[in-house]
Amino acid sequence: MIDLKKRLELTVMPTERCNFRCVYCYEDFVIGKMKPPVREGIKNLIAKRVERYGLDYLSLSWFGGEPLLAKDVVFEICE
């Protein structure tokens, strides 16, 4: 049986910025990237889950405009 406490799946949006300019896109986000307190919160959530339950599975999915336009945020969270 799968212990759901040992699984963590997160979808993270490090930035709303996008460099594609798709003609069909209707998104109207305020341009910016994830603030440092939010980054710390995500890292703390992961650390607490590891400490409390151990993790057999961790999945981070990146979402947003183009996540790598905020690659510093992606790399920081992945550390």
OpenMM code with the backbone's topology and positions (N, CA, C; nanometers):
from openmm import Vec3, app, unit

residues = "MET ILE ASP LEU LYS LYS ARG LEU GLU LEU THR VAL MET PRO THR GLU ARG CYS ASN PHE ARG CYS VAL TYR CYS TYR GLU ASP PHE VAL ILE GLY LYS MET LYS PRO PRO VAL ARG GLU GLY ILE LYS ASN LEU ILE ALA LYS ARG VAL GLU ARG TYR GLY LEU ASP TYR LEU SER LEU SER TRP PHE GLY GLY GLU PRO LEU LEU ALA LYS ASP VAL VAL PHE GLU ILE CYS GLU".split()
positions = [
    Vec3(0.0840, -0.1179, 0.0000),
    Vec3(0.0000, 0.0000, 0.0000),
    Vec3(0.0890, 0.1250, 0.0000),
    Vec3(0.0452, 0.2268, -0.0685),
    Vec3(0.1200, 0.3518, -0.0774),
    Vec3(0.0877, 0.4383, 0.0436),
    Vec3(0.1918, 0.4829, 0.1130),
    Vec3(0.1749, 0.5739, 0.2258),
    Vec3(0.1795, 0.7166, 0.1709),
    Vec3(0.0643, 0.7820, 0.1652),
    Vec3(0.0566, 0.9152, 0.1052),
    Vec3(0.1354, 1.0197, 0.1827),
    Vec3(0.1640, 0.9944, 0.3098),
    Vec3(0.2451, 1.0880, 0.3871),
    Vec3(0.3894, 1.0894, 0.3382),
    Vec3(0.4297, 0.9837, 0.2693),
    Vec3(0.5665, 0.9745, 0.2196),
    Vec3(0.5790, 1.0210, 0.0745),
    Vec3(0.4729, 1.0811, 0.0230),
    Vec3(0.4723, 1.1357, -0.1135),
    Vec3(0.4442, 1.2856, -0.1059),
    Vec3(0.5141, 1.3611, -0.1853),
    Vec3(0.4883, 1.5045, -0.1921),
    Vec3(0.4987, 1.5471, -0.3381),
    Vec3(0.3920, 1.6044, -0.3882),
    Vec3(0.3880, 1.6541, -0.5254),
    Vec3(0.3503, 1.8017, -0.5207),
    Vec3(0.4379, 1.8860, -0.5711),
    Vec3(0.4147, 2.0300, -0.5702),
    Vec3(0.4221, 2.0848, -0.7119),
    Vec3(0.3348, 2.1779, -0.7420),
    Vec3(0.3431, 2.2548, -0.8655),
    Vec3(0.3768, 2.3973, -0.8244),
    Vec3(0.4889, 2.4457, -0.8721),
    Vec3(0.5433, 2.5738, -0.8272),
    Vec3(0.5491, 2.6712, -0.9448),
    Vec3(0.5054, 2.7935, -0.9185),
    Vec3(0.5059, 2.8988, -1.0212),
    Vec3(0.6080, 3.0054, -0.9819),
    Vec3(0.7326, 2.9929, -1.0296),
    Vec3(0.8359, 3.0873, -0.9878),
    Vec3(0.8227, 3.2272, -1.0476),
    Vec3(0.7534, 3.2396, -1.1596),
    Vec3(0.7346, 3.3708, -1.2219),
    Vec3(0.6120, 3.3690, -1.3126),
    Vec3(0.5582, 3.4870, -1.3344),
    Vec3(0.4497, 3.5010, -1.4307),
    Vec3(0.5039, 3.5435, -1.5664),
    Vec3(0.6315, 3.5831, -1.5696),
    Vec3(0.6911, 3.6324, -1.6941),
    Vec3(0.6895, 3.5249, -1.8017),
    Vec3(0.6707, 3.5694, -1.9240),
    Vec3(0.6688, 3.4767, -2.0370),
    Vec3(0.7325, 3.5456, -2.1570),
    Vec3(0.8112, 3.4706, -2.2306),
    Vec3(0.8761, 3.5269, -2.3481),
    Vec3(0.8197, 3.4716, -2.4790),
    Vec3(0.7078, 3.4007, -2.4743),
    Vec3(0.6532, 3.3397, -2.5952),
    Vec3(0.5574, 3.4308, -2.6717),
    Vec3(0.4791, 3.5105, -2.6038),
    Vec3(0.3834, 3.6030, -2.6654),
    Vec3(0.2854, 3.5318, -2.7587),
    Vec3(0.2291, 3.4250, -2.7117),
    Vec3(0.1328, 3.3481, -2.7919),
    Vec3(0.0093, 3.4339, -2.8209),
    Vec3(-0.0369, 3.4329, -2.9433),
    Vec3(-0.1494, 3.5185, -2.9824),
    Vec3(-0.2796, 3.4778, -2.9144),
    Vec3(-0.2912, 3.3530, -2.8744),
    Vec3(-0.4146, 3.3047, -2.8124),
    Vec3(-0.4147, 3.3195, -2.6599),
    Vec3(-0.3038, 3.3628, -2.6028),
    Vec3(-0.2926, 3.3680, -2.4565),
    Vec3(-0.3774, 3.4816, -2.4002),
    Vec3(-0.4517, 3.4494, -2.2960),
    Vec3(-0.5393, 3.5480, -2.2322),
    Vec3(-0.4930, 3.5833, -2.0913),
    Vec3(-0.3814, 3.5297, -2.0484),
    Vec3(-0.3326, 3.5558, -1.9129),
    Vec3(-0.2952, 3.7024, -1.8976),
    Vec3(-0.3252, 3.7563, -1.7811),
    Vec3(-0.2947, 3.8957, -1.7527),
    Vec3(-0.2411, 3.9059, -1.6105),
    Vec3(-0.1248, 3.8471, -1.5874),
    Vec3(-0.0643, 3.8497, -1.4546),
    Vec3(0.0169, 3.9768, -1.4367),
    Vec3(0.0284, 4.0185, -1.3125),
    Vec3(0.1240, 4.1226, -1.2798),
    Vec3(0.2614, 4.0571, -1.2945),
    Vec3(0.3491, 4.1226, -1.3670),
    Vec3(0.4801, 4.0628, -1.3926),
    Vec3(0.5637, 4.0676, -1.2652),
    Vec3(0.6262, 3.9573, -1.2344),
    Vec3(0.7129, 3.9498, -1.1186),
    Vec3(0.7566, 3.8075, -1.0974),
    Vec3(0.8367, 3.7875, -0.9936),
    Vec3(0.8747, 3.6512, -0.9617),
    Vec3(0.8538, 3.6264, -0.8137),
    Vec3(0.8600, 3.5032, -0.7774),
    Vec3(0.8298, 3.4600, -0.6421),
    Vec3(0.9171, 3.5338, -0.5402),
    Vec3(0.8542, 3.5849, -0.4373),
    Vec3(0.9237, 3.6596, -0.3327),
    Vec3(1.0016, 3.5650, -0.2411),
    Vec3(1.1120, 3.6125, -0.1825),
    Vec3(1.1940, 3.5278, -0.0953),
    Vec3(1.1176, 3.4590, 0.0186),
    Vec3(1.0216, 3.5242, 0.0861),
    Vec3(0.9502, 3.4520, 0.1925),
    Vec3(0.8707, 3.3314, 0.1407),
    Vec3(0.8197, 3.3404, 0.0189),
    Vec3(0.7457, 3.2282, -0.0393),
    Vec3(0.8424, 3.1148, -0.0716),
    Vec3(0.9588, 3.1488, -0.1254),
    Vec3(1.0616, 3.0471, -0.1528),
    Vec3(1.0981, 2.9731, -0.0248),
    Vec3(1.1214, 3.0492, 0.0808),
    Vec3(1.1572, 2.9880, 0.2094),
    Vec3(1.0452, 2.8982, 0.2598),
    Vec3(0.9215, 2.9411, 0.2407),
    Vec3(0.8078, 2.8602, 0.2832),
    Vec3(0.8023, 2.7262, 0.2118),
    Vec3(0.8300, 2.7259, 0.0824),
    Vec3(0.8304, 2.6005, 0.0062),
    Vec3(0.9424, 2.5097, 0.0548),
    Vec3(1.0616, 2.5670, 0.0725),
    Vec3(1.1748, 2.4863, 0.1201),
    Vec3(1.1477, 2.4317, 0.2602),
    Vec3(1.0862, 2.5127, 0.3456),
    Vec3(1.0528, 2.4666, 0.4809),
    Vec3(0.9485, 2.3558, 0.4785),
    Vec3(0.8494, 2.3676, 0.3917),
    Vec3(0.7480, 2.2628, 0.3789),
    Vec3(0.8129, 2.1298, 0.3418),
    Vec3(0.9005, 2.1322, 0.2422),
    Vec3(0.9682, 2.0098, 0.1999),
    Vec3(1.0530, 1.9543, 0.3135),
    Vec3(1.1309, 2.0404, 0.3799),
    Vec3(1.2174, 1.9953, 0.4893),
    Vec3(1.1366, 1.9346, 0.6035),
    Vec3(1.0244, 1.9959, 0.6385),
    Vec3(0.9412, 1.9424, 0.7471),
    Vec3(0.8814, 1.8077, 0.7111),
    Vec3(0.8386, 1.7917, 0.5861),
    Vec3(0.7839, 1.6615, 0.5438),
    Vec3(0.8910, 1.5536, 0.5478),
    Vec3(1.0129, 1.5888, 0.5059),
    Vec3(1.1234, 1.4924, 0.5108),
    Vec3(1.1529, 1.4552, 0.6555),
    Vec3(1.1596, 1.5556, 0.7422),
    Vec3(1.1905, 1.5320, 0.8831),
    Vec3(1.0819, 1.4499, 0.9524),
    Vec3(0.9576, 1.4819, 0.9274),
    Vec3(0.8472, 1.4168, 0.9974),
    Vec3(0.8181, 1.2761, 0.9456),
    Vec3(0.8144, 1.2598, 0.8144),
    Vec3(0.7697, 1.1325, 0.7570),
    Vec3(0.8757, 1.0600, 0.6755),
    Vec3(0.9803, 1.1303, 0.6359),
    Vec3(1.0687, 1.0757, 0.5338),
    Vec3(0.9904, 1.0823, 0.4039),
    Vec3(1.0562, 1.0858, 0.2945),
    Vec3(0.9850, 1.0892, 0.1671),
    Vec3(1.0355, 0.9770, 0.0788),
    Vec3(0.9435, 0.9022, 0.0231),
    Vec3(0.9781, 0.8024, -0.0771),
    Vec3(0.9686, 0.8630, -0.2166),
    Vec3(0.8942, 0.9731, -0.2277),
    Vec3(0.8686, 1.0308, -0.3592),
    Vec3(0.8487, 1.1816, -0.3458),
    Vec3(0.9237, 1.2580, -0.4236),
    Vec3(0.9078, 1.4032, -0.4298),
    Vec3(0.9022, 1.4430, -0.5767),
    Vec3(0.7976, 1.5156, -0.6131),
    Vec3(0.7832, 1.5639, -0.7501),
    Vec3(0.7622, 1.7145, -0.7469),
    Vec3(0.8486, 1.7869, -0.8157),
    Vec3(0.8325, 1.9306, -0.8327),
    Vec3(0.8020, 1.9563, -0.9792),
    Vec3(0.6878, 2.0158, -1.0052),
    Vec3(0.6506, 2.0549, -1.1412),
    Vec3(0.6563, 2.2064, -1.1475),
    Vec3(0.7111, 2.2569, -1.2551),
    Vec3(0.7258, 2.4011, -1.2703),
    Vec3(0.6179, 2.4533, -1.3638),
    Vec3(0.5574, 2.5645, -1.3235),
    Vec3(0.4427, 2.6215, -1.3919),
    Vec3(0.4626, 2.7717, -1.3992),
    Vec3(0.3893, 2.8364, -1.4832),
    Vec3(0.3919, 2.9821, -1.4844),
    Vec3(0.3931, 3.0339, -1.6255),
    Vec3(0.4541, 3.1476, -1.6385),
    Vec3(0.4824, 3.1981, -1.7716),
    Vec3(0.5875, 3.1041, -1.8287),
    Vec3(0.7123, 3.1400, -1.8150),
    Vec3(0.8248, 3.0531, -1.8498),
    Vec3(0.9107, 3.0428, -1.7244),
    Vec3(0.9037, 2.9307, -1.6520),
    Vec3(0.9725, 2.9180, -1.5235),
    Vec3(1.1214, 2.9511, -1.5278),
    Vec3(1.1894, 2.9208, -1.6372),
    Vec3(1.3332, 2.9451, -1.6410),
    Vec3(1.3697, 3.0919, -1.6602),
    Vec3(1.2709, 3.1787, -1.6761),
    Vec3(1.2994, 3.3219, -1.6704),
    Vec3(1.3263, 3.3638, -1.5259),
    Vec3(1.3007, 3.2754, -1.4329),
    Vec3(1.3349, 3.2954, -1.2912),
    Vec3(1.4173, 3.1752, -1.2458),
    Vec3(1.5209, 3.1421, -1.3238),
    Vec3(1.5964, 3.0206, -1.2937),
    Vec3(1.6634, 3.0255, -1.1571),
    Vec3(1.6925, 3.1452, -1.1052),
    Vec3(1.7488, 3.1537, -0.9705),
    Vec3(1.6513, 3.0970, -0.8678),
    Vec3(1.5228, 3.1208, -0.8867),
    Vec3(1.4209, 3.0668, -0.7963),
    Vec3(1.4148, 2.9147, -0.8101),
    Vec3(1.4142, 2.8649, -0.9329),
    Vec3(1.4096, 2.7203, -0.9574),
    Vec3(1.5300, 2.6529, -0.8931),
    Vec3(1.6499, 2.7073, -0.9166),
    Vec3(1.7711, 2.6461, -0.8618),
    Vec3(1.7723, 2.6518, -0.7093),
    Vec3(1.7270, 2.7639, -0.6528),
    Vec3(1.7253, 2.7772, -0.5064),
    Vec3(1.6343, 2.6728, -0.4429),
    Vec3(1.5170, 2.6533, -0.4976),
    Vec3(1.4237, 2.5559, -0.4409),
    Vec3(1.4759, 2.4138, -0.4608),
    Vec3(1.5413, 2.3890, -0.5726),
    Vec3(1.5928, 2.2539, -0.6004),
    Vec3(1.7116, 2.2156, -0.5127),
    Vec3(1.7815, 2.3128, -0.4586),
    Vec3(1.8953, 2.2807, -0.3722),
    Vec3(1.8453, 2.2076, -0.2540),
] * unit.nanometer
topology = app.Topology()
chain = topology.addChain("A")
for resn in residues:
    res = topology.addResidue(resn, chain)
    for name in ("N", "CA", "C"):
        topology.addAtom(name, app.Element.getBySymbol(name[0]), res)
